[in-house]
Amino acid sequence: MQMTENYKNDFPLLCSQDIAYLDNAATAQRPLCVMEAEREYYESYNANPLRGFYKLAIDATEHYEAARETVRRFINAPSAAEIIFTRNTSESINLVAYSYGLNFIHEGDEILITIAEHHSNMLPWQMVAAKTGATLRFLDCEKDGSYTEEAIRAAVTPRTKFAAIQQVSNVLGTVSPVEEIISLVHKNGGLVLIDGAQSTPHMKVDVQALDADFFAFSGHKLMAPMGIGVLYGKKDILDMMPPFLSGGEMIESVTREGAVYAQLPHKFEAGTVNGGGAAGLAAAIEYLENIGMDKVEELERELTVYAFNRMQEIPGVHILGSPDPDSHNGILSFTVDNVHPHDIAEILSVDNVAVRAGHHCAQPLLKHLGVYSCTRASISFYNTKEDIDRLIESLASVRRKMGLGN
């Protein structure tokens, strides 16, 4: 496929700055339509959603709930009542950990996660295990990021009452075998949460096809404003969970003795909501839908293969994970012989190439792989081959600039 559209034209920052932005796994850039949607909300509908009966407040509520319906459609949830707005993936996972984990996981139960999880999908389950007496078990990946059938079946036991699994690794870009894990855990009567932070912006998600009990993702990685995230949960499970936070608008009534909580989804949305962020999230989703998620995947795959092959030509550069570029899903983490990742990122930054260096909130995975830090270039559909060429040109100069020869 030849890439003819220059989607950069839709992104004000990319049009106004001379930068090859390749840190999309950390946060995406925002197209103009998202900024305009958020601005329009505050210019035309700014009132506290769900709280007033005057026209402006009703308009604010309608736009907020319309955004919820847009999210429902995007991930194919059965009901908008199953869509909970949060701040980000981390808050969504913590909601499940505190509300479900501390109340329904018990001593003797097992919680399964992979060694490749982002810290946001690891620390909450360490907390739940410590407080409940449950056992936290790890499913180890191979060096290429894959999981063997033997390892999966050994990790899921009759005591596995909960699993929290990322759909796509933020370090290796590999897709986890979430469907198989969901099926096995369900057979034991357990539940599964899928961390979709790195998958939702880049591939089609269908929570019903996955049969996920919970699914979490962040708006900011999806080109929406920061501070808006999503938790999907099956209605029957959410109904039996207590609220995560308490306060305004998550109740039906309050007395001296207690409270009756609101129905879903508002039971889990205490306080003033992020109406502008929800409007921006809906605009980001509609922008992606206009392009088509199949096309997004195709564009990113072509750029990933191009970048992978060119990086392989540079002496001293080693890409972590699979030797198959199609397995990286836009994420290329790498090391350079005898050069610290922070130095690599700084040299690239001088050349206006933006990448991330460090442990990527995945220290157990890097230790498992035998490295303690790496540099990551992460690709979005709005990147171009010129961005990749700038990365390669700058990366090829790193060892020379560090006085290590070619």
Disulfide bonds with the S-S distance in Angstrom:
none
